[in-house]
Amino acid sequence: MTKTSTSKTNVNLPTQNMFQSTTDNDSDAEIDLFYDQIKSKLDGLVKNPLDDTINRILAYSKTK
């Protein structure tokens, strides 16, 4: 016969430090600084295609 038992200290239960907020003042400042550094590059990613370009893409997709 096999004897089984369950531990009272389950390692799979979440602990209090798992739920601590990582957005304290230092983290917010770091995030803001990082965003300021990449903001111009993000703005460069914004694309405004011409209507003619959109029409060509739609026409091409309908032929396939």
Secondary structure, 3 states (H helix, E strand, C coil): CCCCCCCCCCCCCCCHHHHCCCCCHHHHHHHHHHHHHHHHHHHHHCCCCCHHHHHHHHHHHHHC
